[in-house]
Amino acid sequence: MKAYWIAHVDVADAEQYTQYTSRAPAAFAKFGGRFLARGGRSIALEGGPARARNVVIEFDSYEQAVACYESAEYQVARAHREGVAQAHIIIVEGVV
């Protein structure tokens, strides 16, 4: 069953954030992740203001999505996001 990373991100330092965005896609690819939404227009209809960036990444399974997050490759990328962006990331299992 497919699973999805849903990330809401506010970026404080766009230049430094590119250090994250240049590294993270390799981890996503290794675990079969496919971007369904990355940035682009958004509107918050409930629950507060929209974040600057909203990202949805599809994986073939919940296990792959979790393994990607826990991978050494992603953790290296994530370290470059620390201090330059605030992220709220969840993994949710899809429906049949």
Secondary structure, DSSP 8 states (H G I E B T S, - for coil): --EEEEEEEEES-HHHHHHHHTTHHHHHHHTT-EEEEES------SSS---SEEEEEEESSHHHHHHHHHSHHHHHHHHHHTTTEEEEEEEEE---
